[in-house]
Amino acid sequence: MNRDMLKGLIELIPDEDINIIYQVIIKFIPEDEHLPDEIESIKEAKEDVSKYGTTPHNQINWD
């Protein structure tokens, strides 16, 4: 078995089953370790959203 064979098999899967196969394959992809500065940034962002809320997309003046 090689990647090309696996890609070929995926092409044979019915569309209604693609999500199931995706869920299985994604389990085999290792997660990245978050760096300390990334963890701190996420924490700050969550605190900001909690404190100030968010602005709906349609209320932003994009001009």
Phi and psi restraints in degrees (range 20) as a CNS / XPLOR table:
assign (resid 1 and name C) (resid 2 and name N)
       (resid 2 and name CA) (resid 2 and name C) 1.0 -135.7 20.0 2
assign (resid 2 and name N) (resid 2 and name CA)
       (resid 2 and name C) (resid 3 and name N) 1.0 176.1 20.0 2
assign (resid 2 and name C) (resid 3 and name N)
       (resid 3 and name CA) (resid 3 and name C) 1.0 -60.4 20.0 2
assign (resid 3 and name N) (resid 3 and name CA)
       (resid 3 and name C) (resid 4 and name N) 1.0 -40.3 20.0 2
assign (resid 3 and name C) (resid 4 and name N)
       (resid 4 and name CA) (resid 4 and name C) 1.0 -63.5 20.0 2
assign (resid 4 and name N) (resid 4 and name CA)
       (resid 4 and name C) (resid 5 and name N) 1.0 -39.7 20.0 2
assign (resid 4 and name C) (resid 5 and name N)
       (resid 5 and name CA) (resid 5 and name C) 1.0 -64.3 20.0 2
assign (resid 5 and name N) (resid 5 and name CA)
       (resid 5 and name C) (resid 6 and name N) 1.0 -41.8 20.0 2
assign (resid 5 and name C) (resid 6 and name N)
       (resid 6 and name CA) (resid 6 and name C) 1.0 -64.5 20.0 2
assign (resid 6 and name N) (resid 6 and name CA)
       (resid 6 and name C) (resid 7 and name N) 1.0 -42.2 20.0 2
assign (resid 6 and name C) (resid 7 and name N)
       (resid 7 and name CA) (resid 7 and name C) 1.0 -60.0 20.0 2
assign (resid 7 and name N) (resid 7 and name CA)
       (resid 7 and name C) (resid 8 and name N) 1.0 -40.8 20.0 2
assign (resid 7 and name C) (resid 8 and name N)
       (resid 8 and name CA) (resid 8 and name C) 1.0 -63.1 20.0 2
assign (resid 8 and name N) (resid 8 and name CA)
       (resid 8 and name C) (resid 9 and name N) 1.0 -40.1 20.0 2
assign (resid 8 and name C) (resid 9 and name N)
       (resid 9 and name CA) (resid 9 and name C) 1.0 -64.7 20.0 2
assign (resid 9 and name N) (resid 9 and name CA)
       (resid 9 and name C) (resid 10 and name N) 1.0 -39.4 20.0 2
assign (resid 9 and name C) (resid 10 and name N)
       (resid 10 and name CA) (resid 10 and name C) 1.0 -61.3 20.0 2
assign (resid 10 and name N) (resid 10 and name CA)
       (resid 10 and name C) (resid 11 and name N) 1.0 -36.8 20.0 2
assign (resid 10 and name C) (resid 11 and name N)
       (resid 11 and name CA) (resid 11 and name C) 1.0 -62.0 20.0 2
assign (resid 11 and name N) (resid 11 and name CA)
       (resid 11 and name C) (resid 12 and name N) 1.0 -22.4 20.0 2
assign (resid 11 and name C) (resid 12 and name N)
       (resid 12 and name CA) (resid 12 and name C) 1.0 -86.6 20.0 2
assign (resid 12 and name N) (resid 12 and name CA)
       (resid 12 and name C) (resid 13 and name N) 1.0 -10.4 20.0 2
assign (resid 12 and name C) (resid 13 and name N)
       (resid 13 and name CA) (resid 13 and name C) 1.0 -74.6 20.0 2
assign (resid 13 and name N) (resid 13 and name CA)
       (resid 13 and name C) (resid 14 and name N) 1.0 132.7 20.0 2
assign (resid 13 and name C) (resid 14 and name N)
       (resid 14 and name CA) (resid 14 and name C) 1.0 -61.4 20.0 2
assign (resid 14 and name N) (resid 14 and name CA)
       (resid 14 and name C) (resid 15 and name N) 1.0 146.1 20.0 2
assign (resid 14 and name C) (resid 15 and name N)
       (resid 15 and name CA) (resid 15 and name C) 1.0 -54.0 20.0 2
assign (resid 15 and name N) (resid 15 and name CA)
       (resid 15 and name C) (resid 16 and name N) 1.0 -36.6 20.0 2
assign (resid 15 and name C) (resid 16 and name N)
       (resid 16 and name CA) (resid 16 and name C) 1.0 -69.3 20.0 2
assign (resid 16 and name N) (resid 16 and name CA)
       (resid 16 and name C) (resid 17 and name N) 1.0 -13.6 20.0 2
assign (resid 16 and name C) (resid 17 and name N)
       (resid 17 and name CA) (resid 17 and name C) 1.0 -104.1 20.0 2
assign (resid 17 and name N) (resid 17 and name CA)
       (resid 17 and name C) (resid 18 and name N) 1.0 -1.1 20.0 2
assign (resid 17 and name C) (resid 18 and name N)
       (resid 18 and name CA) (resid 18 and name C) 1.0 -59.2 20.0 2
assign (resid 18 and name N) (resid 18 and name CA)
       (resid 18 and name C) (resid 19 and name N) 1.0 -42.2 20.0 2
assign (resid 18 and name C) (resid 19 and name N)
       (resid 19 and name CA) (resid 19 and name C) 1.0 -62.3 20.0 2
assign (resid 19 and name N) (resid 19 and name CA)
       (resid 19 and name C) (resid 20 and name N) 1.0 -38.3 20.0 2
assign (resid 19 and name C) (resid 20 and name N)
       (resid 20 and name CA) (resid 20 and name C) 1.0 -62.4 20.0 2
assign (resid 20 and name N) (resid 20 and name CA)
       (resid 20 and name C) (resid 21 and name N) 1.0 -46.3 20.0 2
assign (resid 20 and name C) (resid 21 and name N)
       (resid 21 and name CA) (resid 21 and name C) 1.0 -64.2 20.0 2
assign (resid 21 and name N) (resid 21 and name CA)
       (resid 21 and name C) (resid 22 and name N) 1.0 -40.3 20.0 2
assign (resid 21 and name C) (resid 22 and name N)
       (resid 22 and name CA) (resid 22 and name C) 1.0 -57.8 20.0 2
assign (resid 22 and name N) (resid 22 and name CA)
       (resid 22 and name C) (resid 23 and name N) 1.0 -47.0 20.0 2
assign (resid 22 and name C) (resid 23 and name N)
       (resid 23 and name CA) (resid 23 and name C) 1.0 -60.9 20.0 2
assign (resid 23 and name N) (resid 23 and name CA)
       (resid 23 and name C) (resid 24 and name N) 1.0 -35.5 20.0 2
assign (resid 23 and name C) (resid 24 and name N)
       (resid 24 and name CA) (resid 24 and name C) 1.0 -71.6 20.0 2
assign (resid 24 and name N) (resid 24 and name CA)
       (resid 24 and name C) (resid 25 and name N) 1.0 -48.3 20.0 2
assign (resid 24 and name C) (resid 25 and name N)
       (resid 25 and name CA) (resid 25 and name C) 1.0 -63.7 20.0 2
assign (resid 25 and name N) (resid 25 and name CA)
       (resid 25 and name C) (resid 26 and name N) 1.0 -40.9 20.0 2
assign (resid 25 and name C) (resid 26 and name N)
       (resid 26 and name CA) (resid 26 and name C) 1.0 -61.6 20.0 2
assign (resid 26 and name N) (resid 26 and name CA)
       (resid 26 and name C) (resid 27 and name N) 1.0 -25.3 20.0 2
assign (resid 26 and name C) (resid 27 and name N)
       (resid 27 and name CA) (resid 27 and name C) 1.0 -66.0 20.0 2
assign (resid 27 and name N) (resid 27 and name CA)
       (resid 27 and name C) (resid 28 and name N) 1.0 -22.6 20.0 2
assign (resid 27 and name C) (resid 28 and name N)
       (resid 28 and name CA) (resid 28 and name C) 1.0 -90.8 20.0 2
assign (resid 28 and name N) (resid 28 and name CA)
       (resid 28 and name C) (resid 29 and name N) 1.0 -5.7 20.0 2
assign (resid 28 and name C) (resid 29 and name N)
       (resid 29 and name CA) (resid 29 and name C) 1.0 -91.4 20.0 2
assign (resid 29 and name N) (resid 29 and name CA)
       (resid 29 and name C) (resid 30 and name N) 1.0 119.8 20.0 2
assign (resid 29 and name C) (resid 30 and name N)
       (resid 30 and name CA) (resid 30 and name C) 1.0 -65.9 20.0 2
assign (resid 30 and name N) (resid 30 and name CA)
       (resid 30 and name C) (resid 31 and name N) 1.0 141.9 20.0 2
assign (resid 30 and name C) (resid 31 and name N)
       (resid 31 and name CA) (resid 31 and name C) 1.0 -81.7 20.0 2
assign (resid 31 and name N) (resid 31 and name CA)
       (resid 31 and name C) (resid 32 and name N) 1.0 145.5 20.0 2
assign (resid 31 and name C) (resid 32 and name N)
       (resid 32 and name CA) (resid 32 and name C) 1.0 -76.5 20.0 2
assign (resid 32 and name N) (resid 32 and name CA)
       (resid 32 and name C) (resid 33 and name N) 1.0 146.5 20.0 2
assign (resid 32 and name C) (resid 33 and name N)
       (resid 33 and name CA) (resid 33 and name C) 1.0 -78.8 20.0 2
assign (resid 33 and name N) (resid 33 and name CA)
       (resid 33 and name C) (resid 34 and name N) 1.0 132.3 20.0 2
assign (resid 33 and name C) (resid 34 and name N)
       (resid 34 and name CA) (resid 34 and name C) 1.0 -76.9 20.0 2
assign (resid 34 and name N) (resid 34 and name CA)
       (resid 34 and name C) (resid 35 and name N) 1.0 137.6 20.0 2
assign (resid 34 and name C) (resid 35 and name N)
       (resid 35 and name CA) (resid 35 and name C) 1.0 -78.8 20.0 2
assign (resid 35 and name N) (resid 35 and name CA)
       (resid 35 and name C) (resid 36 and name N) 1.0 154.8 20.0 2
assign (resid 35 and name C) (resid 36 and name N)
       (resid 36 and name CA) (resid 36 and name C) 1.0 -55.0 20.0 2
assign (resid 36 and name N) (resid 36 and name CA)
       (resid 36 and name C) (resid 37 and name N) 1.0 -39.5 20.0 2
assign (resid 36 and name C) (resid 37 and name N)
       (resid 37 and name CA) (resid 37 and name C) 1.0 -69.5 20.0 2
assign (resid 37 and name N) (resid 37 and name CA)
       (resid 37 and name C) (resid 38 and name N) 1.0 -30.2 20.0 2
assign (resid 37 and name C) (resid 38 and name N)
       (resid 38 and name CA) (resid 38 and name C) 1.0 -68.8 20.0 2
assign (resid 38 and name N) (resid 38 and name CA)
       (resid 38 and name C) (resid 39 and name N) 1.0 -42.1 20.0 2
assign (resid 38 and name C) (resid 39 and name N)
       (resid 39 and name CA) (resid 39 and name C) 1.0 -62.0 20.0 2
assign (resid 39 and name N) (resid 39 and name CA)
       (resid 39 and name C) (resid 40 and name N) 1.0 -43.0 20.0 2
assign (resid 39 and name C) (resid 40 and name N)
       (resid 40 and name CA) (resid 40 and name C) 1.0 -64.2 20.0 2
assign (resid 40 and name N) (resid 40 and name CA)
       (resid 40 and name C) (resid 41 and name N) 1.0 -41.1 20.0 2
assign (resid 40 and name C) (resid 41 and name N)
       (resid 41 and name CA) (resid 41 and name C) 1.0 -63.6 20.0 2
assign (resid 41 and name N) (resid 41 and name CA)
       (resid 41 and name C) (resid 42 and name N) 1.0 -41.7 20.0 2
assign (resid 41 and name C) (resid 42 and name N)
       (resid 42 and name CA) (resid 42 and name C) 1.0 -64.0 20.0 2
assign (resid 42 and name N) (resid 42 and name CA)
       (resid 42 and name C) (resid 43 and name N) 1.0 -42.3 20.0 2
assign (resid 42 and name C) (resid 43 and name N)
       (resid 43 and name CA) (resid 43 and name C) 1.0 -61.1 20.0 2
assign (resid 43 and name N) (resid 43 and name CA)
       (resid 43 and name C) (resid 44 and name N) 1.0 -45.4 20.0 2
assign (resid 43 and name C) (resid 44 and name N)
       (resid 44 and name CA) (resid 44 and name C) 1.0 -62.8 20.0 2
assign (resid 44 and name N) (resid 44 and name CA)
       (resid 44 and name C) (resid 45 and name N) 1.0 -42.0 20.0 2
assign (resid 44 and name C) (resid 45 and name N)
       (resid 45 and name CA) (resid 45 and name C) 1.0 -63.0 20.0 2
assign (resid 45 and name N) (resid 45 and name CA)
       (resid 45 and name C) (resid 46 and name N) 1.0 -43.0 20.0 2
assign (resid 45 and name C) (resid 46 and name N)
       (resid 46 and name CA) (resid 46 and name C) 1.0 -63.8 20.0 2
assign (resid 46 and name N) (resid 46 and name CA)
       (resid 46 and name C) (resid 47 and name N) 1.0 -38.8 20.0 2
assign (resid 46 and name C) (resid 47 and name N)
       (resid 47 and name CA) (resid 47 and name C) 1.0 -65.4 20.0 2
assign (resid 47 and name N) (resid 47 and name CA)
       (resid 47 and name C) (resid 48 and name N) 1.0 -42.2 20.0 2
assign (resid 47 and name C) (resid 48 and name N)
       (resid 48 and name CA) (resid 48 and name C) 1.0 -62.0 20.0 2
assign (resid 48 and name N) (resid 48 and name CA)
       (resid 48 and name C) (resid 49 and name N) 1.0 -45.2 20.0 2
assign (resid 48 and name C) (resid 49 and name N)
       (resid 49 and name CA) (resid 49 and name C) 1.0 -64.0 20.0 2
assign (resid 49 and name N) (resid 49 and name CA)
       (resid 49 and name C) (resid 50 and name N) 1.0 -40.9 20.0 2
assign (resid 49 and name C) (resid 50 and name N)
       (resid 50 and name CA) (resid 50 and name C) 1.0 -63.9 20.0 2
assign (resid 50 and name N) (resid 50 and name CA)
       (resid 50 and name C) (resid 51 and name N) 1.0 -40.0 20.0 2
assign (resid 50 and name C) (resid 51 and name N)
       (resid 51 and name CA) (resid 51 and name C) 1.0 -80.6 20.0 2
assign (resid 51 and name N) (resid 51 and name CA)
       (resid 51 and name C) (resid 52 and name N) 1.0 -44.0 20.0 2
assign (resid 51 and name C) (resid 52 and name N)
       (resid 52 and name CA) (resid 52 and name C) 1.0 -109.3 20.0 2
assign (resid 52 and name N) (resid 52 and name CA)
       (resid 52 and name C) (resid 53 and name N) 1.0 -10.9 20.0 2
assign (resid 52 and name C) (resid 53 and name N)
       (resid 53 and name CA) (resid 53 and name C) 1.0 75.4 20.0 2
assign (resid 53 and name N) (resid 53 and name CA)
       (resid 53 and name C) (resid 54 and name N) 1.0 -162.1 20.0 2
assign (resid 53 and name C) (resid 54 and name N)
       (resid 54 and name CA) (resid 54 and name C) 1.0 -130.2 20.0 2
assign (resid 54 and name N) (resid 54 and name CA)
       (resid 54 and name C) (resid 55 and name N) 1.0 166.2 20.0 2
assign (resid 54 and name C) (resid 55 and name N)
       (resid 55 and name CA) (resid 55 and name C) 1.0 -108.2 20.0 2
assign (resid 55 and name N) (resid 55 and name CA)
       (resid 55 and name C) (resid 56 and name N) 1.0 124.3 20.0 2
assign (resid 55 and name C) (resid 56 and name N)
       (resid 56 and name CA) (resid 56 and name C) 1.0 -60.4 20.0 2
assign (resid 56 and name N) (resid 56 and name CA)
       (resid 56 and name C) (resid 57 and name N) 1.0 145.9 20.0 2
assign (resid 56 and name C) (resid 57 and name N)
       (resid 57 and name CA) (resid 57 and name C) 1.0 -55.1 20.0 2
assign (resid 57 and name N) (resid 57 and name CA)
       (resid 57 and name C) (resid 58 and name N) 1.0 -39.8 20.0 2
assign (resid 57 and name C) (resid 58 and name N)
       (resid 58 and name CA) (resid 58 and name C) 1.0 -76.0 20.0 2
assign (resid 58 and name N) (resid 58 and name CA)
       (resid 58 and name C) (resid 59 and name N) 1.0 -6.1 20.0 2
assign (resid 58 and name C) (resid 59 and name N)
       (resid 59 and name CA) (resid 59 and name C) 1.0 -96.8 20.0 2
assign (resid 59 and name N) (resid 59 and name CA)
       (resid 59 and name C) (resid 60 and name N) 1.0 0.8 20.0 2
assign (resid 59 and name C) (resid 60 and name N)
       (resid 60 and name CA) (resid 60 and name C) 1.0 -89.1 20.0 2
assign (resid 60 and name N) (resid 60 and name CA)
       (resid 60 and name C) (resid 61 and name N) 1.0 130.3 20.0 2
assign (resid 60 and name C) (resid 61 and name N)
       (resid 61 and name CA) (resid 61 and name C) 1.0 -84.8 20.0 2
assign (resid 61 and name N) (resid 61 and name CA)
       (resid 61 and name C) (resid 62 and name N) 1.0 104.6 20.0 2
assign (resid 61 and name C) (resid 62 and name N)
       (resid 62 and name CA) (resid 62 and name C) 1.0 -86.0 20.0 2
assign (resid 62 and name N) (resid 62 and name CA)
       (resid 62 and name C) (resid 63 and name N) 1.0 -2.3 20.0 2
